[in-house]
Amino acid sequence: LTATDDDEGMNGNVKYSFKKIPRPASVIFHLDSETGAISLVRSLDFEAVNYYVLEVQAHDGGGLFDTAKVS
């Protein structure tokens, strides 16, 4: 994911976090709080779960945020 903020200094610094992540997904997906990159911690098993919806928030240093769904 990528979020941008035109503010300077700390207010322009964007961090990422999961807002809502189902329990099965929390042990499979990793979100890098600095880059917004989502990676797999372990393999996906389509027979166990065939669809994930993750909610990710981008926070700036000024306390503002926005949310995106990743399917």
C-alpha positions, 0 to 999 in steps of 0.5 A: 500500500502507498499513502502520501502526506504533503505535510513536512516533518513529523506530520508528513510521516505515514505509518501503516497498521491493521485496523481489522484483521480476522484471526486466521489472517493475523498469523498469515499476513505481515504489514510493514508499518514503515513501507505499507508492504503486505507479505505472507508469513506462511503459505495460503491454503485455499481449501481452509480459507478462500478469501481474506479482507484486511482493513489497513490504516495509514496514520500521519504524525498529526493524528489523521488517518485513512482506511483501505480494504485489501481483498 
